[in-house]
């Protein structure tokens, strides 16, 4: 794919998202989506290393960021796609993965900049709502519901993991106390 075309598509995805998502949805393919996420990971890794002055770790950071961005994009899309399907979504996985990948490089780059990153992430959520609307033929409310359901699931998972961690620490602590009591 032509780099100039890719950059113009990413730019259009963040400046004219609804029209871009509608036009690009017909061109959806996993390979291009993965490439978009990989470039996002690369840009984020380079910017992060530049801002932190951690050039020595750049090769490892780049590889892990690229792989992480692709896997994160696939897993995130899968979870959102399943929730969207449960809520009546009509879109295909490939369409959703590709459309959300169109803005990923810009959001990943901007999210690494202090203070601007918060705004970039919030704008990324807005773009996700628009992407879900386009891919699944959703209303705004239904697209927002998909994200809320995901956030609730993540919160519940974090809660369960926190309780499991607390229980494990408690068991270790009780075991240590029993060991101290037996030693005396």
NORTA-V451609 format. One record per residue. RES is the residue in one small letter. PSI is psi in radians with two decimals (NA if undefined). OMEGA is omega as a letter, one per 30 degrees, with the letter a starting at -180 (* if undefined). D_CENTER is the distance of its C-alpha to the mean C-alpha in Angstrom with 1 decimal. Layout:
res:RES psi:PSI omega:OMEGA d_center:D_CENTER
res:RES psi:PSI omega:OMEGA d_center:D_CENTER
This chain:
res:x psi:2.54 omega:a d_center:23.3
res:x psi:2.21 omega:a d_center:24.8
res:x psi:-0.73 omega:l d_center:22.9
res:x psi:-0.70 omega:l d_center:24.4
res:x psi:-0.73 omega:l d_center:23.3
res:x psi:-0.84 omega:a d_center:19.6
res:x psi:-0.70 omega:l d_center:19.7
res:x psi:-0.59 omega:l d_center:21.5
res:x psi:-0.75 omega:l d_center:19.1
res:x psi:-0.74 omega:l d_center:16.1
res:x psi:-0.79 omega:l d_center:18.6
res:x psi:-0.61 omega:a d_center:19.6
res:x psi:-0.53 omega:l d_center:16.1
res:x psi:-0.34 omega:a d_center:15.9
res:x psi:-0.54 omega:l d_center:19.6
res:x psi:1.12 omega:a d_center:20.6
res:x psi:-0.79 omega:a d_center:17.6
res:x psi:-0.82 omega:a d_center:19.6
res:x psi:-0.68 omega:a d_center:22.1
res:x psi:-0.80 omega:a d_center:19.7
res:x psi:-0.70 omega:l d_center:17.6
res:x psi:-0.80 omega:a d_center:20.9
res:x psi:-0.70 omega:a d_center:22.5
res:x psi:-0.40 omega:a d_center:19.7
res:x psi:-0.59 omega:a d_center:19.0
res:x psi:-0.28 omega:a d_center:22.3
res:x psi:0.17 omega:a d_center:21.3
res:x psi:2.30 omega:l d_center:18.2
res:x psi:2.59 omega:a d_center:18.1
res:x psi:-0.68 omega:a d_center:15.8
res:x psi:-0.78 omega:l d_center:17.2
res:x psi:-0.67 omega:l d_center:16.6
res:x psi:-0.78 omega:l d_center:13.0
res:x psi:-0.69 omega:l d_center:12.6
res:x psi:-0.74 omega:l d_center:14.7
res:x psi:-0.80 omega:l d_center:12.6
res:x psi:-0.69 omega:l d_center:9.5
res:x psi:-0.75 omega:l d_center:12.3
res:x psi:-0.69 omega:l d_center:13.8
res:x psi:-0.78 omega:l d_center:10.8
res:x psi:-0.74 omega:l d_center:10.8
res:x psi:-0.85 omega:a d_center:14.6
res:x psi:-0.75 omega:l d_center:14.8
res:x psi:-0.71 omega:a d_center:12.8
res:x psi:-0.78 omega:a d_center:15.0
res:x psi:-0.78 omega:l d_center:18.2
res:x psi:-0.76 omega:l d_center:17.7
res:x psi:-0.76 omega:l d_center:17.0
res:x psi:-0.67 omega:l d_center:20.0
res:x psi:-0.82 omega:a d_center:22.0
res:x psi:-0.59 omega:a d_center:21.4
res:x psi:-0.19 omega:a d_center:22.1
res:x psi:0.52 omega:a d_center:24.9
res:x psi:0.94 omega:a d_center:23.7
res:x psi:-0.48 omega:a d_center:24.8
res:x psi:-0.54 omega:a d_center:26.3
res:x psi:0.04 omega:a d_center:23.1
res:x psi:-0.80 omega:a d_center:21.5
res:x psi:-0.81 omega:l d_center:22.0
res:x psi:-0.69 omega:l d_center:20.4
res:x psi:-0.73 omega:a d_center:17.5
res:x psi:-0.86 omega:a d_center:17.0
res:x psi:-0.85 omega:a d_center:17.2
res:x psi:-0.59 omega:l d_center:14.9
res:x psi:-0.72 omega:l d_center:12.2
res:x psi:-0.87 omega:a d_center:12.7
res:x psi:-0.77 omega:l d_center:12.8
res:x psi:-0.67 omega:l d_center:9.8
res:x psi:-0.74 omega:l d_center:7.6
res:x psi:-0.85 omega:a d_center:9.4
res:x psi:-0.75 omega:l d_center:9.4
res:x psi:-0.71 omega:l d_center:5.8
res:x psi:-0.76 omega:l d_center:5.6
res:x psi:-0.83 omega:a d_center:8.8
res:x psi:-0.78 omega:l d_center:8.4
res:x psi:-0.75 omega:l d_center:5.7
res:x psi:-0.75 omega:a d_center:8.0
res:x psi:-0.82 omega:a d_center:10.9
res:x psi:-0.84 omega:l d_center:10.6
res:x psi:-0.67 omega:a d_center:10.2
res:x psi:-0.75 omega:l d_center:12.9
res:x psi:-0.80 omega:l d_center:15.2
res:x psi:-0.75 omega:l d_center:15.1
res:x psi:-0.74 omega:l d_center:15.8
res:x psi:-0.73 omega:l d_center:18.6
res:x psi:-0.63 omega:a d_center:20.0
res:x psi:0.24 omega:l d_center:20.3
res:x psi:0.27 omega:a d_center:22.1
res:x psi:2.58 omega:a d_center:19.6
res:x psi:-0.09 omega:a d_center:21.3
res:x psi:2.87 omega:l d_center:18.6
res:x psi:2.68 omega:l d_center:18.0
res:x psi:-0.84 omega:a d_center:15.0
res:x psi:-0.73 omega:l d_center:15.6
res:x psi:-0.80 omega:a d_center:15.9
res:x psi:-0.77 omega:l d_center:12.6
res:x psi:-0.81 omega:a d_center:10.7
res:x psi:-0.83 omega:a d_center:12.9
res:x psi:-0.73 omega:l d_center:12.9
res:x psi:-0.43 omega:l d_center:9.2
res:x psi:-0.32 omega:a d_center:9.6
res:x psi:-0.56 omega:l d_center:12.5
res:x psi:-0.13 omega:a d_center:11.1
res:x psi:-0.80 omega:a d_center:8.3
res:x psi:-0.70 omega:a d_center:11.2
res:x psi:-0.80 omega:a d_center:12.7
res:x psi:-0.72 omega:l d_center:10.0
res:x psi:-0.65 omega:l d_center:9.1
res:x psi:-0.89 omega:a d_center:12.9
res:x psi:-0.51 omega:a d_center:13.8
res:x psi:-0.28 omega:l d_center:11.6
res:x psi:-0.08 omega:a d_center:13.7
res:x psi:2.16 omega:a d_center:16.8
res:x psi:2.44 omega:a d_center:18.4
res:x psi:-0.83 omega:l d_center:18.8
res:x psi:-0.52 omega:a d_center:17.4
res:x psi:-0.67 omega:l d_center:13.9
res:x psi:-0.80 omega:l d_center:14.2
res:x psi:-0.66 omega:l d_center:15.2
res:x psi:-0.74 omega:l d_center:12.5
res:x psi:-0.74 omega:l d_center:9.8
res:x psi:-0.72 omega:l d_center:12.3
res:x psi:-0.62 omega:l d_center:12.9
res:x psi:-0.67 omega:l d_center:9.3
res:x psi:-0.71 omega:l d_center:9.8
res:x psi:-0.78 omega:l d_center:13.1
res:x psi:-0.62 omega:l d_center:12.1
res:x psi:-0.72 omega:l d_center:9.9
res:x psi:-0.80 omega:l d_center:13.3
res:x psi:-0.68 omega:l d_center:15.2
res:x psi:-0.79 omega:l d_center:13.4
res:x psi:-0.68 omega:l d_center:13.9
res:x psi:-0.82 omega:a d_center:17.4
res:x psi:-0.83 omega:a d_center:18.2
res:x psi:-0.70 omega:a d_center:17.0
res:x psi:0.08 omega:a d_center:18.4
res:x psi:0.81 omega:a d_center:21.3
res:x psi:2.76 omega:l d_center:20.3
res:x psi:2.95 omega:l d_center:21.8
res:x psi:-0.73 omega:a d_center:19.8
res:x psi:-0.74 omega:a d_center:20.6
res:x psi:-0.69 omega:l d_center:19.4
res:x psi:-0.72 omega:l d_center:16.0
res:x psi:-0.66 omega:l d_center:15.8
res:x psi:-0.67 omega:l d_center:17.1
res:x psi:-0.78 omega:a d_center:14.3
res:x psi:-0.70 omega:l d_center:11.8
res:x psi:-0.77 omega:l d_center:14.7
res:x psi:-0.76 omega:l d_center:15.3
res:x psi:-0.80 omega:a d_center:11.8
res:x psi:-0.68 omega:l d_center:12.3
res:x psi:-0.76 omega:l d_center:15.9
res:x psi:-0.74 omega:l d_center:15.0
res:x psi:-0.74 omega:l d_center:12.8
res:x psi:-0.80 omega:l d_center:15.8
res:x psi:-0.73 omega:l d_center:18.3
res:x psi:-0.76 omega:l d_center:16.8
res:x psi:-0.68 omega:l d_center:16.9
res:x psi:-0.81 omega:l d_center:20.4
res:x psi:-0.79 omega:l d_center:21.6
res:x psi:-0.66 omega:l d_center:20.5
res:x psi:-0.74 omega:l d_center:22.2
res:x psi:-0.70 omega:l d_center:25.3
res:x psi:-0.73 omega:l d_center:25.3
res:x psi:-0.76 omega:l d_center:25.1
res:x psi:-0.70 omega:l d_center:27.8
res:x psi:-0.71 omega:l d_center:29.9
res:x psi:-0.75 omega:l d_center:29.7
res:x psi:-0.70 omega:l d_center:30.7
res:x psi:-0.74 omega:l d_center:33.5
res:x psi:-0.72 omega:l d_center:34.8
res:x psi:-0.75 omega:l d_center:34.9
res:x psi:-0.75 omega:l d_center:36.6
res:x psi:-0.66 omega:l d_center:39.1
res:x psi:-0.70 omega:l d_center:39.8
res:x psi:-0.72 omega:l d_center:40.5
res:x psi:-0.71 omega:l d_center:42.8
res:x psi:-0.67 omega:l d_center:44.6
res:x psi:-0.71 omega:l d_center:45.1
res:x psi:-0.72 omega:l d_center:46.6
res:x psi:-0.68 omega:a d_center:48.8
res:x psi:-0.52 omega:a d_center:50.1
res:x psi:-0.34 omega:a d_center:50.9
res:x psi:NA omega:* d_center:53.2
